[in-house]
Amino acid sequence: DQQVKQNSPSLSVQEGRISILNCDYTNSMFDYFLWYKKYPAEGPTFLISISSIKDKNEDGRFTVFLNKSAKHLSLHIVPSQPGDSAVYFCAALNAGGTSYGKLTFGQGTILTVHP
Amino acid sequence: GAGVSQSPSNKVTEKGKDVELRCDPISGHTALYWYRQSLGQGLEFLIYFQGNSAPDKSGLPSDRFSAERTGGSVSTLTIQRTQQEDSAVYLCASSLAVGGSYNEQFFGPGTRLTVL
């Protein structure tokens, strides 16, 4: 049962344009969401996060939007740069019980930004 | 060190052998996590530690997998009698604590395990 889903395996964008990466979740107990970026042969790098009490968080070129009613979040990168090309993972945190520390990840979306 | 370190970076072993993977978290981080990424898959949670105790072992695939953490620092993940399906990249992460913004987990580079 995939509780966090990234339905687009890949996304291709022109440099300077906006990249929009999407993520859906099913578990209503999730209360904190994170985006990670991963280059080949490296561990994931934390990008940006958002608490369920907010609907938007912005950090430089990166903005994460959360729509709780739709159980949907998205990461916007603007303007996109070739160095942004990587795999992007959406992750969600369980709010309670013994799974409090566990991040549940989506399958990842490969972003390619063309010069 | 400045970040999470893992050793070895690569491990090739024969089916049936035991392997130990090591993780050194960021100094001062009380929480430590193990994940794995199999070919073509997302990251799969295995286990996490709060201090030296493991509140959630639900992700361990079988009783051949075990992990320990001593002194609130270094952790080892042990896989006994390895099988070919254990081949994956094993990632370790640490965070300041557990919960909310403290759960921004910082990952190591991973150990690529290949079971022949």
Interface residues (C-beta under 8 A of the other chain):
Chain A: Y32 L34 Y36 A41 E42 G43 P44 T45 F46 S49 S51 F89 A91 L93 T98 S99 Y100 G101 K102 L103 T104 F105 G106 Q107 G108
Chain B: V4 A31 Y33 Y35 Q41 G42 L43 E44 F45 Y48 Q50 P55 D56 S58 G59 L91 A93 S95 V98 G99 G100 S101 N103 E104 Q105 F106 F107 G108 P109 G110
